[in-house]
Amino acid sequence: MGRGDLRRDEWAQLKPHLPVNGRQGGRWVSHRRVINGILYRARTGVPQYGRPEAQHERGMNVVAATVEEFDRRIDPYRSELLAHCYRMLGSVHDAEDLVQETYLRAWRAKDRYDESRSSLRTWLYRIATNACLTALKGRSRRPLPSGLVAESDPRRPFVHGGEITWLQPLPDSLLSLGEPETAMIDRGSLRLAFVAAVQHLSARQRAVLILREVLEFSAAEAADILSTTTASVNSSLQRARARLKEAGISEEEVAEPSEAEQRAWVDKYMKAFVKADVEGLKRLLTEDVLMEMPPMVNWFVGRENYGVFMDWVFAKNGSQWRFLPVGANSQPAFAAYNRGPSGAFELHTLQVFTVTKNGISRNSVFRDAEVFASFKLPAELEA
């Protein structure tokens, strides 16, 4: 809850708990000012307007208790709602904003929630999904280069994508994966390849596909969430599947190694990288490995092409590198740091890997300040 005013009907519910408007303690105090301050302090722990007058303590306690009870009920859903908004939007920053918007809308509609009609989880998904659909109006999709332009030669100079808004990776740290409250999150649906695939769909088709096949809501539940009919949901799902097929995107089940095995592949990759061992890197790749590098539109496929590109990387940037392992989209990743003129290792790229039982099949390399900020990556590492 921010500092903005509440609606008239909201603060009016709390009016009986507050003294009359007027000058108290040498200053003017209004109902709305007090309520906004109460809610802001309850959310943040920081007083909004300085120390409130003692006469308002009873009202503050009532409102704070109301806010705390509301938070207690809906906070367990925060991580899965963030994952949902991210799948819909493809942007970490936008997803976080939409979760906040969802909670604000839920607070305002809390008195209209009917638990006999739907569970709290379904109700929150209805609010979040429709908030995402509103946000997506008039927006272009967020692609990766491999889903936007033709493959390029690895020797080709970099071409910047200009004003294209690219799909962003999602820090695992934002979801607290592994905690009991995140057990409902389908990790496979967070993979970059899946999130990039659904970007080919219209906003409503995307919502239907995610609600039905990721979150496993029934057709009737999805129809209720989207305020439409079951027939419309089923039709949209068929069109979504057909659109993905037309785009050459299959819904195949990829047999992935365990998390520890995936990290082991990437650890070997880092060791070969530090040695500038291009042949060693190639041995860790699948034959059809893909590399892409937003915000550049360049991308290519194949182990030999990958080797050609890495030869250029080491020729241009040298062989002095450090790495900071992270998790992104429930996939292994690392931040790469290259030694700069000052001697410190400077942040260079964030690299997110898809690992199969046969090796590394995809490396999505990001060089974007907003992406770096979302992962809270330090700008430098000490030599």
N, C-alpha and C positions, 0 to 999 in steps of 0.2 A: 504494500500500500504506500503510495507516494504521498506527497504533501498537498496534492490537489484537493479541492472541495469534494465532499460527498454529495450525492443527490439529496434533494429535499426530503424524500420519503425515508431515506436511510437515517439521517441524523435526527429526524423527528421521532423515530422509535426510541431514541435514547434520551429525549428531552426531559421526561419525568425524573431522571436521575440527576439532573443538574439544577443549580440555583438559577434564578431569573437573570436575564441579561442586565447589565448595569455596571457602574463604576465600583470596583471592589479593590481594597488595598491600594488605592491611589491610581488605578488604571482601569480602563474599560475591558470587560471580558464578555465575549459572546458565546452562545452555544456552539456554533459551528467551529469557531476557533479552538475551543476546548476539545471538541471531539476529534478534529483533525490532529491536534497535538497528542491526544491519547493514543489514537491508532498508530501514528508515526512512532511514538515511543514504544508501543507494544511490539511493533515490528522490528525496530532497530535497537532499542535499549537506550536511545539518545533523545532527550527532550527536544521538541521542535521549537518551542518558544521560550525556553528558559524554565525556571522552576515554577510550576503551577501553584495557584493559591490553594491553601489547605482546604477551603470549603468545597473544592472540586474532587477531593480524594475519593469519596464514595462513588461518584460517577465514573472516575477513572478506573477504579477497581472493577466495576461492572463491565465496562467496555473492554478492558484488558482481558478479563476472563472470557468474554465472548470471542475475542480475536484468538486467544490461545486455544480455546476449545475448537474453533474452526480450523486453525492450523493443525492441531493434533489429528484431526480426522482426515485432512486432505494431504498432509505432507508425505505420507508413505507412497503417494502416487507421483511425486515430483519427477523422479528419475525416468519412469516409463513414459510420462507425458513429454519430457524433454526428448527422449528417443523418438517418440511419435512425431513431434513437431519437426525434428531434424529430418526424418525420412520424408516428410511432406515438403520441406522447404529447401533442404540441402545446404543450409547455412547455420553455423553454430550461434552466431550473434542473434540472428532472426529467431531461431528456435528458443533461445533463452527469453527473448522479449515476448514471444507468444505464450510461453508458460506463465510469465508474469501476468499477461493479459487474461489468460484463462483463469488464474486465481482471482483476479480483480472481478471478472464477470461472475465467477462462482460466488464470491462474497456478496455481490449485489443481488444475486438471484437466490441466495440461500433459503430465504423464506418460501420460495416457490418450488423448492426441491421436494418431490414426492417419492419417498423410498418404496412405496407400493408399486410404482410404475417401473422403476429401474434401480439398479444398484448405484452406489455412489461412484464407482469406477466408470460405469457406462455413462452416467451423467457428466462426469468430468471429460470423458472422451468426446461426448457430443459438443461440449463447449469448446474444447481444444480444436477439434476437427473443423468446426465452422469458423473459428477464429483464423485458422490456417487458410481456409478457402477464401475468406475475405482478404487476407493479406496477399494471396496469390493473384488476385484480380489485376490484370494489366501487366503482370510481371512475365519476363521471359524465363525459360527454364535455365537451370544451372548445370551445364554439361562438364565433362572432362574432354580434353582434346580428341581422344580416340572416338568419341561419340559425336564429333562436330565436323572435322575436316578429314581429308584423305591422309594416309600414311606418308611420311616424309623420309628422305634419305638422312641417315645419321650424320653425314658430313655437311648437311645444309645449315647455313647460318640460322641463328634463332630468329623467330618471328613472333613478336609480342601480340597478344590477343586484343589489345586495345581496351575497349570498354566492356568486354564480355565479363559477366558475373559468373565466376567458376564455382563448381561444387567444392565445398570445403570439407576437410576431414574433421572428425569428431573426437576430441580427447576422451579416452576411457575414464580419466579421473573425474569427469563431470557426472558420470553415471554411477560411480561407486560399484562397479561390476563385482560380483562375488558376495555382496551383502544380501541378507534375506529379502529386503524389500525390492531388490532388482531381479529376483528370480523369474519374474514374468517377462523380462525383456528377451526377445529372440535375437541372439547375437548375430546369427547368420544374416538377418535382415538389416544389420548395421554396416555390413561390408560395403566398401566403396563401390564395388561393381554393381551391387543391388541398388543402392541409392542412386547411382548414375543411370541405371536402367529405367527406373520409374520416372526419371526426369523426361523421358520420351512421351509420357502420358499427359493428358489434360489433367487439370487439378482435380476434377471430380472423379475421373477414372483412377487417378493415383489414390485418392481417398478410399474408394471402394476396394481396390486391390489390397491396400494395407489393412483396412478393417477386416476384410474377409479372410485373406490368406496369411497375413502376418499375425494379427491380433485374434484371429479365429472367432470373430463375432458372427453370429448367424445372419442369414440374409435379412430376417425380420429385425434383428437388433441394428444392423447397419442401416436399414431403411429408416428406423426411428432416429438414429443419430443424425442422418442426413435429411430428415423430414421429407422423405420420398416414399415410393412404393417398393415392395419386394421385387416386383417385375422389373422396375427401373434399375435396381441394384444388380440383379442377375444380368441384365442387358449390358450395363456398364462394365461388369466383370468380364464378360465375353469379349467386348470391344477392347478392353485393356490387354487381355491375353493376345488377341489378334494383332494389336499395335506393336507389342513387344516382339512378336514373331516376325512381323514385317521389317522391323528395325534390325533383325538378325540377332536378337537377344533371346536366349533360351532360359527357361526356368530350371536349368539342370541342378541337380544336387551334386555339389563338389565334395569329394571325399577328402576332407582336410585332416592333416595330422593333429595330434594333441597340441595344446598350447605350448607345452614344454618342448615338443619336437619342432614346432614352428620357430620358437625363439632360438633353438639350437642352430637351425639353418641360417637365421639372420646373424647369429653370433659368428658363425664361420664366414659369412659374407663380410662382416666388419673387420675380421682379422685379415682377410685377403685384401680388403680395401686399404687398410693401414699400410700394408706392404706394397701397395700399388701393383698387386699381382693380378693382372687382367685375365690370364689363363685360369688362375684359381677362382676368380669370380665367375667365369663362364662355366666352369664345372658345376657350379651351384644352381645354374639356371635351367629351366625347361627349354626345349627346342623352340617353342613358340612364345617365349617370354616377351612381354610388352612393357615398354617404358614410355611415360608421358610426363610433361613438365609444366603444368600451368604456373604462371600466366602465359607461357609460351605455347604456341599451337603445335609445336613439333612433337611428333611421336613416331615410334617405329616398332617393328616386331622382329624377333629372331635373335638367337644367341650370338651369331657373328656380327650382326649390326650393333648389338649391345657392346660387344668387345671393341669395335671401331670407335664407338662413342666414348667409352671409358679410356681408351688410349688418348683421345683428345682432352678429356677432363684432367688427366694427370699431367699431360704436356702443358696445359694452360695454368693449372692451379697448384702444381707440385704434388708431393706425396706426403705432406705433413698434415695429418687429419686427427681429429678427436671426435668421439661420438657420445651422445646422451640417449640411452634407450628410453622409449616411451611406448604407450599403447594408444592406438587410434583405430576407431571403428571395429574394435575387438580383433584387431590385427596387430602383428608386431611392427614396430616402427622405430626410427631413431632420428635425432637431429644431428646433422653433420656440421662440424666446425673446421674451418680451414685456417692455417696460420696466416695472419695478416702482417703488414709492414711493421706494426708495433711489437710484434713477437707474440701477442696474444692470439688465441684461436677464436676467430670471428664466426658468428652464426651464418651458415651458408644455405642449407636446405633442410626441409623435413621430408623424410622418405618413408612411405607406407607400403608394406609388402603383402602380396598374396602368396601364400605358401601351400603347395600341394605335396602329396607323398613323393612326387618325382622332382621336387625342387621349387625354386622361386619362379612363379609364373607371371608376376606383374610387379612393377615398381612405379608407384605414383609419387612424383617428386614435386614438392610445393616450395615456392619461394615467394612468400607473400607476408607482409607485416601483420595483417589481421589474423592470418593463420598462426604465425609465431606467437602473437599475443594470446590467442585462445588457449595455447598449450603452455603459456607462461614460461617460455624458453628464455634463458639468459642470453644477452647479446654477445657475451664473450665467456670463454673458459680460460682459466689461467694456464700458462704454458707448463 
